[in-house]
């Protein structure tokens, strides 16, 4: 599919007149054009948009509001699952370990765990798969309980070199803003770099990196976000986050025949409606492909 055909087949947002300009060529985007396009996306969302890209072929990075804090929402579930994998690598708890739970442990939006209350429960691997691929909230809370709570996840992030991202609460409280306290937040730059460390670095074993990527690729909640923006021939694995006027998506992209790229997109305070918020994140995917 040609560049202009791909753009015309996408959403009707006016921002894509910028993407279709003569200066906007896949992989050779001039920064002023990229800045203008992301600002237009933000304006149409009526919210605050933070974006960060990393191209691992040459180490270049680009971002918009990269160092502003945003609530992680469910994007923290990738990080929590990575900690489970690291603990398995270290022999602390195998992925096959069964986690039992009761009806009282269930919280809102638990499409997998609500079917397995009592009995043998679910394995750590099944909980990680559920929380990444369906965003199951009870699975996330059970994972946090197993690894030592939100503070343990924050400590893990510090150990892998992330001085910014923090988790302070569990589901569903972590979705609530905490003005002046920065609870449960990250920045687009910090998230993209942590994903690079976890998916491509040495923090996890090769098998655990492969497993984390497989869960992200199997995600079912992001079809209208970053996935909708990158060309169909590109591979992608990502984790979404959603609450009220906010919509997030962060993950890894594999362009054909090229090194992988990391992307994080955080949209907050957007009253424009869920469909517009998702189109905004799809627009970020198109910007990544054009970068």
C-alpha positions as CSV (number, residue, x, y, z in Angstrom):
1,X,0.0,0.0,0.0
2,X,1.4,3.4,-1.0
3,X,1.9,6.1,1.7
4,X,-1.0,8.3,0.5
5,X,-3.3,5.4,0.0
6,X,-2.6,4.2,3.6
7,X,-3.3,7.7,5.0
8,X,-6.5,8.1,3.0
9,X,-7.7,4.7,4.2
10,X,-7.3,5.8,7.8
11,X,-9.4,8.1,10.0
12,X,-10.8,11.3,8.8
13,X,-8.9,13.5,11.2
14,X,-7.7,16.7,9.6
15,X,-4.2,16.1,11.0
16,X,-3.5,13.7,8.2
17,X,-3.4,16.5,5.7
18,X,-0.1,17.3,7.5
19,X,1.0,13.7,7.2
20,X,0.3,13.7,3.5
21,X,2.4,16.8,2.8
22,X,5.4,16.5,0.5
23,X,7.9,16.7,3.4
24,X,6.2,13.9,5.3
25,X,7.8,10.7,4.0
26,X,7.9,7.3,5.8
27,X,11.1,7.2,7.9
28,X,12.4,10.6,6.9
29,X,10.1,13.0,8.7
30,X,11.3,16.5,9.4
31,X,10.9,17.4,13.0
32,X,8.8,20.5,12.4
33,X,6.3,18.5,10.5
34,X,6.1,15.9,13.2
35,X,5.7,18.5,15.9
36,X,2.9,20.2,13.9
37,X,1.1,16.8,13.4
38,X,1.2,15.8,17.1
39,X,0.0,19.2,18.2
40,X,-2.9,18.9,15.8
41,X,-3.7,15.5,17.2
42,X,-3.7,17.0,20.7
43,X,-5.9,19.9,19.7
44,X,-8.5,17.7,18.2
45,X,-8.5,15.5,21.3
46,X,-9.1,18.6,23.4
47,X,-6.8,17.0,26.0
48,X,-3.1,16.7,26.9
49,X,-1.1,14.3,24.8
50,X,2.3,12.9,25.7
51,X,4.3,10.8,23.2
52,X,7.7,9.2,23.0
53,X,9.4,7.2,20.2
54,X,12.6,5.2,20.3
55,X,14.2,3.8,17.2
56,X,16.6,1.0,18.3
57,X,18.4,0.9,14.9
58,X,20.3,4.1,15.7
59,X,19.2,5.1,19.2
60,X,17.3,8.2,18.1
61,X,14.4,9.4,20.2
62,X,11.6,11.9,19.7
63,X,8.9,13.0,22.0
64,X,6.2,15.5,22.8
65,X,5.5,16.3,26.5
66,X,7.9,13.4,27.1
67,X,8.7,14.4,30.6
68,X,5.3,15.3,31.8
69,X,3.6,12.9,34.2
70,X,0.5,10.9,33.3
71,X,-1.5,8.3,35.2
72,X,-0.3,4.9,34.0
73,X,-3.7,3.3,34.2
74,X,-3.5,-0.3,33.0
75,X,-0.2,0.2,31.2
76,X,1.4,-0.7,34.5
77,X,0.3,-4.3,33.9
78,X,3.2,-4.8,31.4
79,X,5.6,-3.8,34.1
80,X,4.0,-5.9,36.8
81,X,4.1,-9.0,34.5
82,X,7.8,-8.3,33.8
83,X,8.5,-8.4,37.5
84,X,6.8,-11.8,37.7
85,X,9.0,-13.0,34.8
86,X,12.2,-11.7,36.5
87,X,11.2,-13.4,39.8
88,X,10.8,-16.6,37.8
89,X,14.2,-16.1,36.2
90,X,15.7,-15.8,39.7
91,X,14.0,-18.9,40.9
92,X,11.8,-17.1,43.4
93,X,8.4,-18.2,42.0
94,X,7.8,-20.3,38.9
95,X,5.3,-19.2,36.4
96,X,3.4,-22.5,37.1
97,X,2.7,-21.4,40.7
98,X,-1.0,-21.5,41.4
99,X,-2.6,-18.5,43.0
100,X,-5.9,-19.1,44.8
101,X,-8.4,-16.3,45.4
102,X,-11.9,-15.8,46.6
103,X,-15.0,-14.0,45.4
104,X,-14.2,-11.0,47.7
105,X,-10.9,-10.5,45.8
106,X,-12.8,-9.7,42.6
107,X,-12.9,-6.1,41.4
108,X,-14.6,-4.5,38.4
109,X,-13.5,-5.7,35.0
110,X,-12.2,-9.2,35.6
111,X,-13.3,-11.2,32.5
112,X,-10.9,-14.1,33.1
113,X,-10.5,-14.3,36.9
114,X,-14.2,-14.2,37.6
115,X,-14.6,-17.5,35.9
116,X,-12.0,-19.3,38.1
117,X,-12.9,-18.2,41.7
118,X,-12.1,-20.9,44.2
119,X,-10.6,-24.3,43.5
120,X,-7.1,-24.3,42.2
121,X,-7.2,-20.6,41.0
122,X,-4.9,-19.6,38.1
123,X,-1.1,-19.9,37.6
124,X,1.1,-16.8,37.6
125,X,1.5,-17.3,33.8
126,X,-2.3,-17.3,33.3
127,X,-2.7,-14.2,35.5
128,X,-0.1,-12.3,33.5
129,X,-1.7,-13.4,30.2
130,X,-5.1,-12.3,31.5
131,X,-4.0,-8.9,32.7
132,X,-2.1,-8.0,29.6
133,X,-4.4,-9.5,26.9
134,X,-7.7,-8.6,28.5
135,X,-6.7,-6.0,31.1
136,X,-8.2,-8.2,33.8
137,X,-8.0,-6.0,37.0
138,X,-8.2,-8.8,39.6
139,X,-5.4,-10.6,37.8
140,X,-3.3,-7.5,38.2
141,X,-4.1,-7.2,41.9
142,X,-3.2,-10.8,42.5
143,X,0.1,-10.4,40.6
144,X,0.9,-7.3,42.8
145,X,0.0,-9.3,45.9
146,X,2.4,-12.1,44.8
147,X,5.4,-9.8,44.1
148,X,5.1,-7.7,47.2
149,X,2.7,-4.9,46.3
150,X,3.0,-1.6,44.5
151,X,6.1,-0.6,46.4
152,X,7.9,-3.7,45.2
153,X,7.1,-2.9,41.6
154,X,8.4,0.6,42.0
155,X,11.6,-0.8,43.5
156,X,12.0,-3.1,40.5
157,X,11.7,-0.2,38.2
158,X,14.5,1.6,40.1
159,X,16.7,-1.4,39.8
160,X,16.3,-1.5,36.0
161,X,17.1,2.2,35.7
162,X,13.7,3.9,35.7
163,X,13.9,6.8,38.2
164,X,10.5,8.2,37.4
165,X,7.7,5.6,37.1
166,X,5.9,4.7,40.4
167,X,3.0,2.6,41.5
168,X,1.4,3.4,44.8
169,X,-2.1,1.7,44.7
170,X,-4.0,-1.2,43.3
171,X,-7.0,-1.6,41.1
172,X,-9.3,0.3,40.8
173,X,-7.9,3.1,43.0
174,X,-4.8,3.6,40.9
175,X,-7.0,5.1,38.2
176,X,-7.9,8.1,40.3
177,X,-5.8,11.3,40.0
178,X,-3.9,12.5,43.0
179,X,-3.2,16.2,42.4
180,X,0.2,17.2,43.8
181,X,1.2,13.7,44.7
182,X,2.0,12.0,41.3
183,X,0.7,8.7,42.5
184,X,0.7,5.8,40.0
185,X,2.3,7.9,37.2
186,X,5.0,7.7,34.6
187,X,6.2,9.9,31.8
188,X,6.1,8.9,28.1
189,X,10.0,8.9,28.0
190,X,10.3,6.7,31.1
191,X,7.8,4.2,29.9
192,X,9.3,3.8,26.5
193,X,12.8,3.4,27.9
194,X,11.6,0.9,30.5
195,X,9.9,-1.1,27.7
196,X,13.2,-1.1,25.8
197,X,15.0,-2.4,28.8
198,X,12.5,-5.1,29.5
199,X,11.8,-6.3,25.9
200,X,15.3,-5.8,24.4
201,X,17.8,-5.4,27.3
202,X,19.3,-7.7,29.9
203,X,16.8,-7.2,32.7
204,X,15.0,-10.5,31.7
205,X,16.2,-13.8,30.3
206,X,15.8,-14.3,26.6
207,X,12.9,-16.7,27.2
208,X,11.2,-14.1,29.5
209,X,11.6,-11.3,27.0
210,X,10.1,-13.5,24.4
211,X,7.2,-14.4,26.7
212,X,6.5,-10.7,27.6
213,X,6.5,-9.8,23.9
214,X,4.1,-12.7,23.1
215,X,1.6,-11.5,25.7
216,X,1.8,-7.9,24.3
217,X,1.3,-9.1,20.7
218,X,-1.8,-11.1,21.9
219,X,-3.4,-8.1,23.5
220,X,-7.1,-7.7,22.5
221,X,-7.9,-4.2,23.9
222,X,-5.9,-2.0,21.5
223,X,-7.2,-2.7,18.0
224,X,-8.4,0.9,17.6
225,X,-5.3,2.6,19.1
226,X,-1.6,2.3,18.1
227,X,-2.4,-1.0,16.2
228,X,-4.8,0.9,14.0
229,X,-2.2,3.4,13.0
230,X,0.8,1.4,12.0
231,X,0.9,-0.2,8.5
232,X,-0.7,-3.7,8.4
233,X,2.6,-5.3,7.6
234,X,4.2,-4.1,10.9
235,X,4.2,-6.3,14.0
236,X,3.1,-4.7,17.2
237,X,2.7,-5.6,20.9
238,X,1.2,-3.1,23.3
239,X,-0.8,-2.5,26.5
240,X,-3.6,-0.1,26.8
241,X,-5.0,1.9,29.7
242,X,-8.4,3.6,30.0
243,X,-10.2,5.6,32.6
244,X,-12.7,8.5,32.3
245,X,-11.2,11.1,29.9
246,X,-7.9,9.3,29.6
247,X,-6.6,6.7,27.1
248,X,-3.1,5.3,26.9
249,X,-1.2,2.8,24.8
250,X,2.5,1.7,25.1
251,X,4.5,-1.0,23.5
252,X,6.9,-2.2,20.8
253,X,6.7,-2.2,17.0
254,X,8.6,-4.3,14.5
255,X,8.8,-2.7,11.1
256,X,9.5,-5.3,8.3
257,X,13.2,-5.8,7.8
258,X,14.2,-3.2,10.4
259,X,15.1,-2.9,14.1
260,X,12.2,-2.6,16.6
261,X,10.8,0.7,17.8
262,X,9.3,1.6,21.2
263,X,6.3,3.9,21.5
264,X,4.3,5.3,24.4
265,X,1.2,7.5,24.1
266,X,-0.7,9.0,27.0
267,X,-3.8,11.1,26.5
268,X,-5.4,12.8,29.5
269,X,-8.2,15.2,30.2
270,X,-9.9,14.7,26.8
271,X,-13.6,15.3,26.9
272,X,-14.0,14.6,23.2
273,X,-15.3,11.1,23.6
274,X,-13.9,7.5,23.5
275,X,-13.9,7.3,19.7
276,X,-11.9,10.5,19.3
277,X,-9.5,9.4,22.0
278,X,-8.8,6.1,20.3
279,X,-8.4,7.9,16.9
280,X,-5.9,10.2,18.5
281,X,-3.8,7.2,19.6
282,X,-4.2,5.6,16.2
283,X,-2.8,8.9,14.8
284,X,0.2,8.5,17.1
285,X,0.8,5.1,15.4
286,X,0.8,6.8,12.0
287,X,3.2,9.4,13.2
288,X,5.5,6.6,14.4
289,X,5.3,4.9,11.0
290,X,6.2,8.2,9.3
291,X,9.0,9.1,11.7
